[in-house]
Amino acid sequence: MINKKFLLYGLLLSCIASQAQTYISDAKGLEAISENLAGHYILTGDITLSEEWTPIGANNPFKGILDGNGYAIKNLRISNNNLSTVGFFAKTDGAQLKNLGIENAEVTAGKEDAEACAGIFIGEAKSTHITNCYIREGFVTGRGSAGSFIGKVIRGSSYSSIKNSYSTADILSGLANAGGLIGLAENATVKDAYFAGTAETQSRICGGIIGSSVGNDSVSSCVVLSSYLKGVIVSRIVGENTQGRISLSNNYARTDLATGSRNLAPVPVNQTYLKGVQGENIPYLAPEYVSDFPSYTEADRDNALTALNTNYYSTSRRIYFERYTKTGRVSAIWTQAIFWDMAMNAYKRTGSSAHKKLMDDLFEGNRIEYANYNWDNGVVWFIYDDIMWWVVALARAYELTNDAKYLELSESGFERVWSGSKVLKDKGSYDPVNGGMYWAWDQKNPEGSPLPTMGKMACINYPTVIGAMTLYNTTKKTTYLNKAKDIYLWSRNNLFDKEIGRVADSKHGSGNPAWVMHVYNQATCIGAAVMLYKETGDRMYLDDAVLAANYTKNQMSVNGFMHFETGVEQGIYHAIFAQYIIRLIEDGEQYQYLPWLWYNIQAGWANRLASNVCYKDYSKPAPAVSSIESYDASGIPALMQVVPPAETMDKATHAQSRIFYEKNLNWDFNTTWDFSEEDLLPKLNFSNTSRIQSIEIDRNRVEIYSKDCKIFINAPHPATAEIYDTLGSLYVKKKITQGEGIELPSGVYIVRTCFDNYSTVQKIINQ
């Protein structure tokens, strides 16, 4: 509840004079703004215009404040071919526009042979801030740059901004750029906004939020829900950045948004990025990945692991072999740690004595096979990353069992990798001068290594972060946390593409990274980032993890199926990916990846052999078991251990998930876009008498919530509810009574309520 108590009548009058606020109730009051371009204006009600509007500030820009106080200007009509900047305000400089709606506007500007920048709010803006505003329906047509809020932002003493606002208008530019919110931007910030109209330019650049960026601009937590964007150069968030630098984060566009110049078509998944100029695409009304194969069951999760063990695990040697015959070579030393991870995940999932025995036996079998985990044995443990994979697994085993022998081995292994071996005389993996971790040491000259030619591989750097964080989580020794941050920062600056989320395989000396992408490097990058995010709460880490996961899903996959590789030991990469994508899903609350994982698991399981052995190519039936190595067979059982069947999940998992919007777009569904100012004076009821009056206004917040696919609106007084879908279409408009539920399909809606000359707009998930 919000209580506003005001002073006596006389004090109110002096307060009004001191703050120089002007209240506007009609069209004449709006027109009078031109007489004082630095004033502070507040609307006292909706204003419907009946005559064509003359833009304010054509010669001298508006520099004041216009506060809509939750009201709207309706039926704005402008048709002007003489001005070069056209909008409700032709030009602004240092202005503030807030809490204002403009509905059903029609703005047309520009001669056939001349450009004119056009926007519904502003034609040309400098150092101007638009906050908590909306545009509903209408259109803008300009020969120059056109945008629904601003035609053109020019460089000023400070950045211009649009925050917590939305538009459903249609935009058309004849000769220049078209943007959903801004046509052309030079030093502008847009945050927490969405565009649901259409934008089109006949000859230039088009973008869903900004058309053309020619300065240092930023767009964050914005959504484009248009049906199409059209232009010579088109991108779904920002059309193109031609000068300066564009900063993009957490921006999304609907999957079926069509773009192009003539033949419009949705942007292919492999051309979409979270922070790239395209903007990440999300499923609009339904999950992207719908499988024709049946879902796997809880029993299948056990059956898949049993089949892997039956065919590749030796109960006598307690270790995995490469071939189903269980003869010849055992699986590689580092992959044994991944198989052990799988056993631990099965035990964690079921708590069964059989899985606990498998976990214990694998530890013992590998101890015998690999020199009793003697990290100073340079014949068995001859490269750093082999040791680090085991450091990670051992630390996990300690987390799961609290058995001190695992922690002791993990810590000693970490120290051996970091600082080197007194026995072997190598200096360790860590480079104290240039940062990062080397992959191996020179066996012939250990005291003179590592050499730059040895390379700093992703497969040692990101696992080092994971090992350090796992040890930190169990010991709380800050040295591990500090080392994790150190190596992650080096990896981020040297091995990670911050724009599209790809992870390089290595970097040698001062050369460029080797951009050879492998799923397991994507996986460990995700895992390292999520662990640091969980500990620090720093959003940068989560953004990196999402970016890397999106690259793996969108760019590396083919027809939705996870990328697989045919090189030595590379079939196990999916098992590693399973270990870390689940951390992003659970610890990062990024449930949108589940449909993609289910799609892969269901296909891979359906295409298994009669013996339940699976293969790494999930898109087709598995070949004969003689062609399948243990690495190739590991992906599906590993994924199954950590990803529950779809029927058992209680989380909404596609773009209509509340968690998805909260975590990726930073939307707060518990608060409103509140078109009112808490510190505003009330509308005064002047009396003809000189009697002293006391005025008190008591406003209660509107409560809007969803339950059982109904939207409920509780207001302290009778209210009108307008419910818009995310395309901006009016879905429902009606008077509501206390406790009444409005039944709607599942999805995201924008709910506007009006009562007592007070308006709120709230984003809500109906589910």
C-alpha positions in Angstrom: 0.0 0.0 0.0 1.3 3.5 -0.9 0.1 6.3 1.3 0.6 9.9 0.3 -0.1 12.6 2.8 0.3 16.2 1.8 0.5 19.5 3.5 -2.2 22.1 3.8 -3.6 23.8 0.7 -1.4 26.9 1.0 1.7 24.9 1.4 0.8 22.9 -1.7 0.5 26.1 -3.7 3.9 27.3 -2.7 5.4 23.8 -3.4 3.9 23.9 -6.9 5.5 27.3 -7.5 8.9 26.3 -6.2 9.0 23.2 -8.4 7.6 25.0 -11.5 5.4 22.1 -12.5 2.7 22.6 -15.1 -0.3 20.3 -15.2 -1.8 19.6 -18.6 -5.3 18.3 -19.1 -6.1 19.0 -22.8 -4.6 19.6 -26.2 -4.2 23.3 -25.6 -2.0 22.6 -22.6 0.1 20.3 -24.8 0.5 23.0 -27.4 1.6 25.5 -24.8 4.7 23.4 -24.1 6.2 25.2 -27.1 6.1 28.5 -25.1 8.5 27.1 -22.4 10.8 24.4 -23.8 12.5 23.9 -20.5 9.4 23.4 -18.4 8.3 20.4 -16.2 4.9 19.2 -17.5 2.6 16.6 -16.0 -0.5 15.1 -17.6 -3.7 14.9 -15.5 -5.6 12.6 -17.8 -5.7 10.9 -21.2 -5.7 13.5 -24.0 -7.3 12.8 -27.4 -6.1 15.1 -30.2 -8.7 16.1 -32.8 -6.5 18.2 -35.1 -3.2 17.6 -36.8 -0.2 18.1 -34.5 2.5 20.6 -35.1 5.8 19.2 -33.8 7.3 21.0 -30.8 10.9 22.1 -30.8 11.5 22.3 -34.6 13.7 25.5 -34.2 14.9 25.1 -30.6 14.8 21.7 -29.0 12.7 20.7 -26.0 14.9 20.5 -22.9 12.3 20.0 -20.2 10.4 17.1 -18.6 7.2 15.6 -19.8 5.7 13.2 -17.3 2.6 11.3 -18.6 1.7 10.4 -15.0 0.3 7.1 -16.4 -1.8 8.7 -19.1 -1.8 8.6 -22.9 -1.9 10.9 -25.8 -4.3 9.5 -28.4 -4.8 10.0 -32.1 -1.5 11.9 -32.7 -1.6 12.9 -36.4 1.4 14.5 -38.2 1.9 14.9 -41.9 4.7 17.3 -42.5 7.0 17.5 -45.6 8.7 20.7 -44.6 10.6 19.7 -41.4 13.7 17.6 -41.4 12.8 16.1 -38.0 9.3 15.1 -37.2 7.6 13.7 -34.1 5.5 14.8 -31.1 8.8 16.6 -30.4 10.8 17.6 -33.5 14.0 17.8 -31.5 15.0 17.3 -27.9 18.2 18.0 -26.0 18.6 16.9 -22.4 14.9 16.1 -22.1 13.1 13.5 -20.0 10.0 11.8 -21.2 8.5 9.3 -18.7 5.3 7.4 -17.7 3.7 8.3 -21.0 1.8 6.4 -23.6 1.0 7.4 -27.2 -1.8 5.4 -28.8 -3.0 5.2 -32.4 -0.4 7.6 -33.9 0.1 8.3 -37.6 3.3 10.2 -38.4 4.4 10.9 -42.0 7.4 13.1 -42.9 9.7 13.9 -45.8 9.5 15.0 -49.4 10.2 12.7 -52.3 13.7 14.1 -52.8 14.7 14.8 -49.2 15.2 12.8 -46.0 13.4 13.6 -42.8 14.0 11.7 -39.6 10.7 10.6 -38.0 9.6 9.1 -34.7 6.3 9.1 -32.8 7.9 10.5 -29.7 10.9 12.4 -31.2 12.3 13.1 -34.6 15.9 13.9 -33.4 17.1 13.4 -29.9 20.2 14.4 -28.0 21.1 13.4 -24.4 17.4 12.5 -24.0 15.9 9.9 -21.7 12.7 8.0 -22.3 11.6 5.8 -19.3 8.5 3.8 -18.6 6.7 4.7 -21.9 4.8 2.8 -24.5 3.5 3.2 -28.1 0.4 1.2 -29.0 -0.6 0.7 -32.6 -0.1 3.4 -35.3 2.7 3.9 -37.8 5.7 6.0 -38.7 6.6 6.8 -42.3 9.7 8.8 -43.0 12.0 9.5 -45.9 14.9 9.5 -43.5 15.7 7.4 -40.5 12.6 6.2 -38.8 11.9 4.6 -35.4 8.8 4.3 -33.3 10.3 6.2 -30.3 13.1 8.2 -32.0 14.0 8.7 -35.6 17.6 9.7 -35.0 19.8 9.9 -31.9 22.8 12.3 -32.3 25.8 12.6 -30.0 25.3 14.8 -27.0 27.0 15.6 -23.7 25.6 12.3 -22.4 24.0 9.1 -23.8 20.4 9.1 -24.8 18.4 6.2 -23.4 15.1 4.2 -23.7 14.4 2.0 -20.7 11.4 -0.2 -19.6 9.4 0.7 -22.6 7.7 -1.0 -25.6 6.2 -0.3 -29.0 3.8 -2.1 -31.3 3.8 0.5 -34.1 4.8 -0.2 -37.7 7.9 1.6 -39.1 8.7 2.5 -42.8 11.7 4.4 -44.0 11.9 5.4 -47.7 15.6 6.5 -48.1 17.4 5.7 -44.8 17.3 3.3 -41.8 14.4 1.8 -40.0 14.5 0.6 -36.4 11.8 -0.8 -34.1 12.6 1.8 -31.4 15.3 4.0 -32.9 16.1 4.5 -36.6 19.7 5.6 -36.3 21.6 5.8 -33.1 24.8 7.5 -32.1 25.5 6.9 -28.4 22.3 5.4 -27.2 21.3 2.9 -24.6 18.3 0.7 -24.8 17.4 -1.6 -21.9 14.4 -3.7 -20.8 12.3 -3.0 -23.9 10.5 -4.8 -26.6 9.2 -4.2 -30.1 6.3 -6.0 -31.6 5.5 -4.0 -34.7 7.1 -4.4 -38.1 10.0 -2.4 -39.5 10.9 -1.8 -43.1 13.3 0.3 -45.2 13.3 0.4 -48.9 17.0 1.1 -49.4 19.1 0.8 -46.2 19.5 -0.9 -42.9 16.8 -2.3 -40.6 16.9 -3.7 -37.1 14.3 -4.7 -34.5 15.5 -2.4 -31.8 18.0 0.0 -33.6 18.3 0.3 -37.3 21.8 1.6 -37.8 24.3 2.1 -35.0 27.0 4.7 -35.7 28.3 5.3 -32.2 29.0 3.5 -29.0 25.6 2.0 -28.5 24.3 -0.7 -26.2 21.2 -2.9 -26.2 20.4 -5.2 -23.4 17.5 -7.4 -22.1 15.4 -6.5 -25.1 13.0 -8.6 -27.1 11.9 -8.4 -30.8 8.6 -10.0 -31.4 7.9 -8.7 -34.9 6.5 -10.9 -37.7 9.0 -9.4 -40.1 11.9 -6.9 -40.6 12.7 -5.8 -44.1 15.7 -4.0 -45.6 18.8 -4.3 -47.7 20.8 -5.1 -44.5 18.7 -6.7 -41.8 19.5 -8.0 -38.3 17.0 -8.8 -35.7 18.3 -6.7 -32.8 20.6 -4.1 -34.3 20.6 -3.8 -38.1 24.3 -2.9 -38.4 27.1 -1.2 -36.5 29.1 0.8 -38.9 31.1 3.1 -36.5 32.0 2.9 -32.9 31.2 -0.2 -30.9 27.9 -1.9 -30.2 27.4 -3.7 -26.9 24.7 -6.4 -27.0 23.6 -8.7 -24.2 20.6 -10.9 -23.3 18.6 -9.9 -26.4 16.2 -12.3 -28.0 14.0 -12.5 -31.1 11.1 -14.9 -31.9 12.1 -17.9 -33.9 9.8 -17.3 -36.8 10.7 -13.7 -37.3 11.2 -13.3 -41.1 13.9 -11.0 -42.5 15.3 -10.1 -45.9 14.9 -7.6 -48.7 12.5 -9.4 -51.0 12.1 -13.1 -50.2 11.5 -12.9 -46.4 12.5 -15.9 -44.3 13.3 -16.7 -40.7 17.0 -16.4 -39.8 18.6 -19.8 -39.8 19.5 -21.1 -36.4 23.2 -21.3 -37.3 23.3 -17.5 -37.9 21.9 -16.6 -34.5 23.9 -15.5 -31.5 23.2 -14.3 -28.0 25.5 -11.2 -28.3 26.0 -11.0 -32.0 24.1 -8.4 -34.0 21.5 -11.0 -34.9 20.3 -11.6 -31.4 19.6 -15.0 -30.0 16.4 -16.7 -31.3 14.0 -18.4 -29.0 11.0 -20.6 -29.6 8.0 -18.4 -29.7 5.0 -20.5 -28.8 6.3 -24.0 -28.7 9.5 -25.9 -28.0 11.9 -26.0 -30.9 12.7 -29.7 -30.7 9.8 -32.1 -31.0 10.9 -35.7 -31.4 9.0 -38.5 -33.3 10.7 -41.0 -31.0 9.2 -42.1 -27.7 10.5 -40.6 -24.4 12.9 -42.7 -22.4 11.9 -43.9 -19.0 13.5 -44.2 -15.6 14.2 -47.9 -16.3 15.9 -47.0 -19.6 18.4 -44.9 -17.6 19.5 -48.0 -15.8 19.4 -50.1 -18.9 21.6 -47.7 -20.9 24.4 -47.8 -18.3 24.0 -51.6 -17.9 24.5 -52.1 -21.6 27.6 -49.9 -21.6 29.1 -51.8 -18.7 28.1 -55.3 -20.1 29.9 -54.6 -23.4 32.9 -52.5 -22.3 33.6 -52.8 -18.6 35.8 -55.6 -17.3 34.6 -56.8 -13.9 37.9 -58.6 -13.3 40.1 -55.7 -14.1 37.5 -53.1 -13.0 38.3 -50.8 -15.9 36.8 -50.0 -19.3 38.2 -51.3 -22.6 38.0 -49.6 -25.9 36.4 -52.5 -27.7 33.3 -54.7 -26.9 35.6 -57.8 -26.8 37.3 -56.4 -23.7 40.6 -57.3 -25.2 43.4 -55.1 -26.5 43.7 -51.6 -25.2 41.9 -50.3 -22.2 40.2 -47.0 -22.6 42.5 -43.9 -22.4 43.6 -42.9 -18.9 41.8 -39.5 -18.9 38.5 -41.1 -20.2 38.5 -43.5 -17.3 37.8 -40.5 -15.1 34.8 -39.6 -17.3 33.4 -43.2 -17.0 33.9 -42.8 -13.2 31.9 -39.6 -13.3 29.1 -41.5 -15.0 29.1 -44.1 -12.3 29.0 -41.4 -9.6 26.1 -39.7 -11.4 24.3 -43.0 -11.4 24.9 -43.5 -7.7 23.8 -39.9 -7.0 20.7 -40.5 -9.0 19.7 -43.9 -7.4 21.6 -44.3 -4.2 21.8 -48.0 -5.1 24.4 -50.4 -3.7 25.2 -51.7 -7.2 26.1 -48.2 -8.4 28.1 -47.6 -5.3 30.0 -50.8 -5.9 30.7 -49.8 -9.5 32.1 -46.5 -8.3 34.3 -48.2 -5.7 35.5 -50.8 -8.1 36.4 -48.3 -10.8 38.5 -46.4 -8.4 40.4 -49.5 -7.3 40.8 -50.8 -10.9 42.3 -47.6 -12.1 44.6 -47.4 -9.0 46.1 -50.7 -10.0 46.3 -49.8 -13.7 47.8 -46.4 -13.2 50.6 -46.6 -10.6 48.5 -46.2 -7.5 47.7 -42.6 -8.6 51.4 -41.7 -8.2 51.3 -38.3 -9.9 55.2 -38.3 -10.1 55.2 -41.4 -12.3 56.1 -39.7 -15.6 55.5 -42.8 -17.7 51.9 -43.3 -16.7 51.0 -39.7 -15.9 52.8 -38.0 -18.6 50.7 -34.9 -19.5 49.0 -32.4 -17.3 45.4 -32.6 -18.5 45.3 -36.4 -17.8 46.0 -35.6 -14.2 43.6 -32.7 -14.0 40.6 -34.8 -15.3 41.3 -37.2 -12.4 41.7 -34.3 -10.0 38.2 -33.2 -10.9 36.7 -36.7 -10.6 38.4 -37.3 -7.3 37.1 -34.0 -5.8 33.6 -35.0 -6.9 34.0 -38.4 -5.3 34.9 -36.7 -2.0 31.8 -34.4 -2.4 29.7 -37.5 -2.8 31.2 -39.8 -0.1 33.2 -37.6 2.2 36.0 -40.2 2.0 39.2 -38.4 2.8 41.4 -40.5 0.5 39.7 -38.9 -2.5 40.3 -35.4 -1.2 44.0 -36.1 -0.5 44.6 -37.4 -4.0 42.7 -34.6 -5.6 44.6 -31.9 -3.7 48.0 -33.5 -4.3 47.2 -33.9 -8.0 46.1 -30.3 -8.3 49.4 -29.1 -6.7 51.4 -31.4 -8.9 49.8 -29.9 -12.1 50.0 -26.3 -10.8 53.5 -26.3 -9.4 55.3 -29.2 -11.0 57.1 -32.3 -9.7 60.2 -32.4 -7.6 60.8 -35.9 -8.8 60.4 -35.2 -12.5 61.9 -31.7 -12.2 59.2 -30.0 -14.4 58.0 -26.5 -13.3 54.3 -27.2 -13.5 51.5 -26.3 -15.9 50.9 -22.7 -14.6 52.6 -19.9 -16.4 53.2 -17.2 -13.7 54.4 -14.7 -16.2 51.9 -14.8 -19.0 49.1 -16.7 -17.3 47.2 -19.8 -18.4 48.0 -23.5 -18.1 50.3 -25.5 -20.4 49.1 -28.9 -21.7 52.3 -30.9 -21.2 56.0 -30.7 -20.3 59.0 -31.7 -22.3 59.8 -35.2 -21.3 63.4 -35.0 -22.6 64.1 -31.7 -20.8 61.6 -31.3 -18.0 63.6 -28.6 -16.2 63.5 -26.4 -19.3 59.8 -26.8 -19.9 57.0 -26.1 -20.6 57.9 -24.4 -23.9 55.6 -22.1 -25.7 55.4 -24.7 -28.4 53.8 -27.1 -25.9 50.6 -25.0 -26.1 48.0 -23.8 -23.6 45.1 -26.0 -24.4 41.4 -25.5 -23.5 41.5 -29.1 -22.2 43.8 -28.1 -19.3 42.7 -24.6 -18.6 39.0 -25.0 -18.2 39.3 -28.3 -16.3 41.8 -26.5 -14.0 39.1 -24.0 -13.2 36.6 -26.8 -12.5 39.1 -28.7 -10.4 39.9 -25.6 -8.3 36.2 -24.7 -7.8 35.3 -28.3 -6.8 38.1 -28.3 -4.3 37.1 -24.8 -3.1 33.6 -26.0 -2.6 34.7 -28.8 -0.3 37.6 -27.1 1.5 36.7 -23.4 1.4 40.4 -22.6 0.8 40.3 -19.2 -0.9 43.5 -20.1 -2.8 41.5 -22.4 -5.0 38.9 -19.7 -5.7 41.6 -17.2 -6.6 43.3 -19.7 -8.9 40.0 -20.5 -10.6 39.3 -16.8 -11.3 42.8 -16.3 -12.6 42.7 -19.2 -15.1 39.2 -18.4 -16.1 40.0 -14.8 -16.9 43.1 -15.9 -19.0 41.0 -18.4 -20.8 38.2 -15.9 -21.4 40.7 -13.5 -22.9 42.6 -16.0 -25.0 40.4 -19.0 -25.8 36.9 -17.6 -25.8 35.0 -15.7 -28.5 32.9 -13.3 -26.4 30.7 -12.4 -29.3 29.4 -15.9 -30.4 30.5 -18.3 -27.6 33.0 -20.5 -29.5 35.9 -22.0 -27.5 39.3 -22.3 -29.2 41.2 -25.6 -28.8 44.5 -24.0 -27.9 46.9 -21.1 -28.1 50.6 -21.4 -28.8 52.9 -18.6 -27.6 51.7 -15.2 -28.7 50.0 -16.5 -31.8 46.3 -16.4 -32.5 44.0 -19.0 -30.9 43.4 -22.2 -32.9 39.7 -22.0 -33.6 39.0 -25.7 -33.9 35.8 -26.3 -31.9 35.3 -29.4 -29.9 32.2 -30.2 -27.8 34.2 -31.1 -24.7 35.9 -27.7 -24.7 32.5 -26.0 -25.0 31.4 -28.2 -22.1 34.2 -27.4 -19.7 33.9 -23.7 -20.5 30.3 -23.9 -19.6 31.1 -25.9 -16.4 33.8 -23.5 -15.3 31.6 -20.4 -15.9 28.6 -21.8 -14.1 30.7 -22.8 -11.0 32.1 -19.3 -10.7 28.7 -17.8 -11.2 27.2 -20.0 -8.5 29.9 -18.9 -6.1 30.2 -15.2 -7.0 26.8 -14.3 -8.4 28.7 -12.4 -11.2 26.3 -12.3 -14.2 29.3 -12.3 -16.6 30.0 -15.9 -15.9 26.4 -17.0 -16.5 26.3 -15.0 -19.7 29.5 -16.7 -20.9 28.0 -20.2 -20.1 24.8 -19.4 -22.0 26.7 -18.1 -24.9 28.9 -21.2 -25.1 25.8 -23.5 -24.8 24.0 -21.6 -27.5 26.9 -21.9 -29.8 27.1 -25.7 -29.2 23.3 -26.1 -29.7 22.9 -23.7 -32.7 26.2 -23.6 -34.5 27.8 -26.9 -33.9 24.7 -29.1 -34.1 23.2 -30.3 -37.4 19.4 -30.5 -37.7 19.3 -30.3 -33.9 21.6 -33.3 -33.4 24.7 -32.8 -31.3 28.0 -32.5 -33.2 30.1 -35.7 -32.9 33.7 -36.3 -33.9 35.5 -39.3 -35.3 39.1 -38.7 -34.0 40.9 -40.7 -31.4 38.9 -40.9 -28.1 36.6 -38.1 -29.3 33.4 -40.2 -29.0 33.4 -39.4 -25.2 32.9 -35.7 -25.7 29.1 -36.0 -25.3 29.6 -37.7 -21.9 31.7 -34.7 -20.9 29.1 -32.3 -22.2 26.4 -34.1 -20.1 28.4 -33.4 -17.0 28.4 -29.6 -17.5 25.3 -28.7 -19.4 23.3 -30.1 -16.5 25.1 -27.6 -14.2 24.0 -24.8 -16.5 20.4 -26.1 -16.4 20.2 -26.6 -12.7 22.6 -24.1 -11.1 22.0 -21.5 -13.8 18.3 -22.3 -14.1 18.6 -22.4 -17.9 15.9 -24.9 -18.5 15.5 -24.0 -22.2 18.1 -26.5 -23.1 16.1 -29.5 -22.0 14.0 -29.9 -25.1 17.1 -30.1 -27.2 18.7 -32.6 -24.9 15.5 -34.7 -24.8 15.4 -34.6 -28.6 19.0 -36.0 -28.8 18.6 -38.6 -26.1 15.3 -39.9 -27.5 16.8 -40.2 -31.0 20.0 -41.8 -29.8 18.1 -44.3 -27.6 15.6 -45.2 -30.3 18.5 -45.8 -32.7 20.4 -48.2 -30.3 21.3 -51.8 -31.0 19.2 -54.7 -29.8 21.8 -55.0 -27.0 21.0 -51.4 -25.9 24.4 -50.2 -27.0 24.1 -46.6 -28.4 26.3 -44.7 -30.9 27.5 -41.1 -31.0 25.6 -40.2 -34.2 22.0 -40.0 -32.9 20.4 -39.2 -36.2 20.6 -42.7 -37.6 20.6 -46.4 -36.5 23.7 -47.5 -34.7 26.2 -49.5 -36.7 27.4 -53.0 -35.7 28.9 -53.2 -32.2 32.2 -54.1 -33.8 32.3 -50.5 -35.1 31.5 -48.9 -31.8 34.2 -48.0 -29.2 33.4 -47.4 -25.6 33.9 -43.7 -26.2 31.2 -43.7 -28.9 28.8 -45.6 -26.7 29.1 -43.3 -23.7 27.1 -40.3 -24.7 23.5 -41.5 -24.3 24.0 -43.3 -21.0 25.9 -40.3 -19.6 23.2 -37.8 -20.7 20.5 -40.1 -19.3 22.1 -40.2 -15.9 21.8 -36.4 -15.5 18.8 -35.5 -17.6 15.5 -36.9 -16.3 12.8 -38.0 -18.7 10.5 -35.2 -19.9 7.5 -36.7 -18.1 9.2 -36.3 -14.7 10.3 -32.6 -15.1 8.1 -30.0 -13.3 9.8 -27.1 -15.0 8.4 -25.2 -18.0 11.3 -25.5 -20.4 10.7 -23.3 -23.5 10.5 -19.6 -24.2 7.3 -19.3 -22.2 9.1 -20.3 -19.0 9.0 -17.6 -16.4 12.5 -18.6 -15.3 13.8 -18.2 -18.8 12.6 -14.6 -19.0 13.8 -13.8 -15.5 17.3 -15.3 -15.9 17.9 -14.2 -19.5 15.9 -11.0 -19.9 16.1 -9.9 -16.3 12.3 -9.4 -16.4 10.8 -9.0 -12.9 7.3 -10.5 -13.0 6.7 -9.4 -9.4 6.7 -5.7 -10.2 5.0 -3.5 -12.8 5.8 -1.0 -15.4 4.1 1.5 -13.1 3.0 4.6 -15.0 3.0 6.9 -12.0 5.6 8.8 -10.0 5.7 8.2 -6.3 6.9 11.8 -5.6 4.3 13.5 -7.8 1.9 16.0 -6.3 -1.7 14.9 -6.5 -4.2 16.5 -8.9 -5.5 19.4 -6.8 -9.2 20.0 -6.1 -9.2 23.8 -5.9 -12.0 25.4 -3.9 -13.6 28.7 -4.4 -13.3 29.4 -0.7 -10.1 30.3 1.1 -10.8 27.5 3.5 -7.6 25.6 4.3 -7.9 22.0 2.9 -5.9 18.9 3.6 -5.6 16.4 0.8 -4.6 12.7 1.1 -4.3 10.2 -1.6 -4.2 6.5 -0.9 -3.2 4.1 -3.7 -2.9 0.4 -3.5 -0.8 -1.6 -5.8 -2.5 -3.8 -8.3 -1.9 -7.5 -7.9 -1.6 -9.5 -11.1 -0.8 -13.2 -11.1 -1.4 -16.4 -13.0 -2.9 -19.6 -11.8 -4.2 -22.6 -13.7 -3.9 -20.8 -17.0 -5.9 -17.9 -15.8 -4.8 -14.4 -15.2 -6.2 -12.8 -12.0 -6.2 -9.0 -11.4 -6.9 -7.7 -7.9 -7.3 -4.0 -7.7 -8.5 -1.9 -4.8 -11.2 -0.3 -7.0 -13.1 -1.2 -10.1 -10.6 -1.5 -13.0 -10.5 -1.9 -16.7 -8.0 -4.7 -17.9 -6.4 -4.7 -21.3 -4.4 -7.9 -22.0 -2.0 -7.9 -25.0 -0.1 -10.8 -26.4 3.6 -10.4 -27.1 2.8 -9.3 -30.7 1.0 -6.3 -29.3 -2.4 -7.5 -30.3 -5.2 -6.7 -27.9 -6.4 -10.1 -26.6 -8.9 -9.0 -23.9 -10.4 -5.8 -22.8 -13.0 -5.9 -20.0 -14.1 -4.6 -16.7 -12.8 -6.9 -14.0 -14.2 -7.7 -10.6 -12.3 -8.8 -7.5 -11.2 -12.4 -7.7 -12.3 -12.9 -11.3 -9.9 -15.1 -13.5 -9.5 -14.5 -17.2 -8.7 -17.7 -19.0 -6.0 -17.5 -21.7 -3.7 -19.8 -23.6 -0.3 -20.4 -22.0 2.2 -17.7 -22.9 3.6 -14.3 -22.1 1.2 -11.4 -21.9 1.3 -7.7 -21.2 -1.4 -6.6 -18.8 -2.5 -3.0 -18.5 -4.9 -2.0 -15.8 -6.6 1.4 -15.3 -8.5 2.7 -12.3 -8.9 6.0 -10.6 -6.8 7.7 -13.3 -4.0 5.4 -12.4 -2.3 2.9 -14.8 0.0 0.0 -14.5 1.5 -2.4 -17.1 2.9 -5.7 -16.1 4.6 -8.6 -17.9 3.3 -12.0 -16.9 3.6 -15.6 -17.8 0.3 -17.4 -18.0 0.8 -21.1 -17.2 
